[in-house]
Amino acid sequence: MSYYYSGCAEHYEPHFLDACFLCRKPLGFNTDIFMYRGNTPFCSKDCRQEQIEIDDAKEKSWKRSASSSIRKSEQSKNSTTTTTTPDKPVRTGTVAVA
């Protein structure tokens, strides 16, 4: 495992490319690293695909809950407003001028 200097003399942190983000398997120096969303490393296409599916499920769940809360707020707005009945129709006629 390699370390990098983080700014403090006593403080060294592991490099972000040292292990797979999902399974924490160490990533070798001479192996393929599969990246996702910028700087998230994975040891294989399978780990990366699993994370993509996890993120998609979270996003769909978030969108569902967001749209549900929007509908609830719209329903509460509609239930608090008073509705008026339409006015009686006004009868119009032609007036004969003599």
C-alpha positions in Angstrom: 0.0 0.0 0.0 1.4 3.4 -0.9 0.9 6.5 1.1 0.9 10.1 0.2 1.8 13.2 2.1 -1.4 15.1 3.1 0.2 18.3 4.4 1.1 17.3 8.0 4.4 15.8 8.9 2.8 13.0 10.9 -0.2 12.5 8.7 0.1 10.1 5.8 -3.1 8.7 4.1 -3.4 5.8 1.7 -3.7 6.8 -1.9 -7.3 6.5 -3.3 -6.2 4.1 -6.1 -4.9 1.5 -3.6 -8.1 -0.5 -3.2 -11.3 -1.2 -5.1 -14.1 1.1 -3.9 -16.6 -1.7 -3.6 -14.8 -4.8 -2.5 -11.7 -3.2 -1.0 -9.5 -5.6 -2.9 -6.0 -4.1 -3.3 -5.2 -2.7 -6.7 -1.8 -3.7 -8.1 0.6 -1.4 -9.9 0.5 -3.3 -13.1 -3.2 -4.2 -13.3 -6.2 -2.6 -15.0 -8.2 -0.1 -12.9 -11.8 0.6 -13.9 -12.9 4.1 -13.1 -16.4 5.4 -12.5 -17.7 8.9 -11.9 -14.4 10.7 -12.0 -12.0 9.2 -9.5 -13.7 6.1 -8.1 -11.5 3.0 -8.7 -12.7 -0.6 -9.2 -10.8 -3.8 -9.6 -13.1 -5.2 -12.3 -15.9 -4.4 -14.7 -18.2 -6.5 -12.4 -17.5 -4.4 -9.3 -17.9 -1.2 -11.4 -21.2 -2.5 -12.9 -22.5 -3.4 -9.4 -21.8 0.2 -8.2 -23.5 1.6 -11.3 -26.6 -0.5 -10.5 -26.6 0.6 -6.8 -26.3 4.2 -7.9 -29.2 3.8 -10.4 -31.4 2.2 -7.8 -30.7 5.1 -5.3 -31.4 7.7 -8.0 -34.7 6.1 -9.0 -35.7 5.8 -5.3 -34.8 9.5 -4.8 -36.7 10.6 -7.9 -39.7 8.6 -6.8 -39.7 10.1 -3.3 -39.1 13.6 -4.7 -42.0 13.3 -7.1 -44.2 11.9 -4.4 -43.4 14.8 -2.1 -44.2 17.3 -4.9 -47.5 15.6 -5.5 -48.3 15.7 -1.8 -47.5 19.4 -1.6 -49.6 20.1 -4.6 -52.5 18.1 -3.1 -52.3 20.0 0.1 -52.3 23.3 -1.8 -55.4 22.3 -3.7 -57.2 21.1 -0.6 -56.6 24.4 1.3 -57.9 26.6 -1.5 -61.6 27.3 -1.6 -63.4 26.6 -4.8 -66.2 28.9 -5.9 -69.3 27.8 -7.8 -69.8 29.4 -11.1 -72.1 32.4 -11.3 -75.6 31.9 -12.7 -75.6 32.4 -16.5 -76.8 35.9 -17.5 -79.5 35.9 -20.1 -78.8 38.3 -22.9 -81.3 39.3 -25.5 -81.6 41.7 -28.4 -83.2 45.0 -27.9 -85.4 46.3 -30.7 -84.8 50.0 -31.3 -87.7 51.9 -32.7 
